[in-house]
């Protein structure tokens, strides 16, 4: 279950469907990723073909990343079976 967000626009999209804080072209993929995150119990549940799940290092150690499109990623951290600090970022 998702328990917190870092990205306010992504949180608004998740809660209301508003595309105001995200790239509208990413909405369908973001919806798929957020739906999968909500149901995930562990990082491996997000290992979907084409999403390029990988663990992060450095300041984002213990966080995971999945690909949205090009350089855009969703990053998150598992705390038990919950997901926190969900972010939407262009980090390359």
Wavefront OBJ file of the C-alpha trace (Angstrom):
o trace
v 0.000 0.000 0.000
v 1.252 3.497 -0.823
v 1.542 5.517 2.390
v 3.337 8.705 1.269
v 4.437 10.742 -1.734
v 7.292 13.159 -2.366
v 5.843 14.538 -5.596
v 2.693 16.579 -4.928
v 1.489 16.446 -8.550
v 1.783 12.666 -8.595
v -0.095 12.421 -5.319
v -2.863 14.640 -6.694
v -3.045 12.464 -9.832
v -3.230 9.316 -7.679
v -5.966 10.689 -5.443
v -8.073 12.686 -7.932
v -6.965 11.825 -11.480
v -5.875 15.430 -12.078
v -3.052 15.665 -14.626
v -2.161 19.227 -13.577
v 1.095 18.247 -11.818
v 2.365 15.573 -14.223
v 3.111 15.241 -17.906
v -0.250 14.335 -19.414
v 1.408 11.983 -21.918
v 2.591 9.867 -18.964
v -0.838 9.532 -17.317
v -1.700 6.038 -18.593
v 1.693 4.579 -17.637
v 1.671 6.357 -14.281
v -1.743 4.890 -13.575
v -0.423 1.374 -14.307
v 2.643 1.889 -12.109
v 0.669 3.361 -9.212
v -1.888 0.563 -9.399
v 0.915 -2.020 -9.314
v 2.610 -0.216 -6.417
v -0.622 -0.194 -4.447
v -0.832 -3.985 -4.777
v 2.902 -4.740 -4.344
v 4.228 -6.450 -1.232
v 7.924 -6.364 -2.160
v 10.177 -4.754 -4.801
v 10.134 -7.872 -6.981
v 6.387 -7.392 -7.485
v 7.356 -4.325 -9.553
v 9.694 -6.294 -11.831
v 7.469 -5.894 -14.890
v 8.942 -6.362 -18.364
v 9.956 -2.948 -19.738
v 9.793 -1.105 -16.394
v 13.513 -1.652 -15.685
v 13.168 -2.118 -11.922
v 16.447 -1.449 -10.151
v 17.742 -0.553 -6.714
v 19.232 2.913 -6.284
v 22.451 3.902 -4.510
v 23.937 6.987 -2.906
v 21.479 9.387 -1.285
v 18.615 7.220 -2.584
v 19.993 3.993 -1.093
v 17.130 1.635 -0.156
v 14.945 3.210 -2.867
v 13.834 1.530 -6.063
v 13.126 2.906 -9.528
v 10.875 1.961 -12.436
v 10.843 3.568 -15.867
v 7.938 5.723 -16.990
v 9.279 7.066 -20.291
v 12.712 8.143 -21.596
v 14.422 9.754 -18.549
v 11.315 9.833 -16.355
v 11.167 7.455 -13.397
v 9.021 6.633 -10.413
v 11.162 6.107 -7.310
v 9.948 4.643 -4.041
v 10.986 2.856 -0.873
v 9.460 -0.201 0.768
v 8.871 -0.211 4.518
v 7.679 -3.725 5.196
v 4.865 -4.240 2.688
v 4.123 -0.495 2.456
v 5.540 1.980 -0.054
v 6.611 5.471 0.923
v 8.268 8.534 -0.594
v 6.873 7.882 -4.078
v 8.459 10.397 -6.442
v 8.149 11.231 -10.153
v 11.343 12.616 -11.598
v 13.549 13.151 -14.598
v 16.778 12.032 -12.968
v 19.191 11.334 -15.808
l 1 2 3 4 5 6 7 8 9 10 11 12 13 14 15 16 17 18 19 20 21 22 23 24 25 26 27 28 29 30 31 32 33 34 35 36 37 38 39 40 41 42 43 44 45 46 47 48 49 50 51 52 53 54 55 56 57 58 59 60 61 62 63 64 65 66 67 68 69 70 71 72 73 74 75 76 77 78 79 80 81 82 83 84 85 86 87 88 89 90 91 92
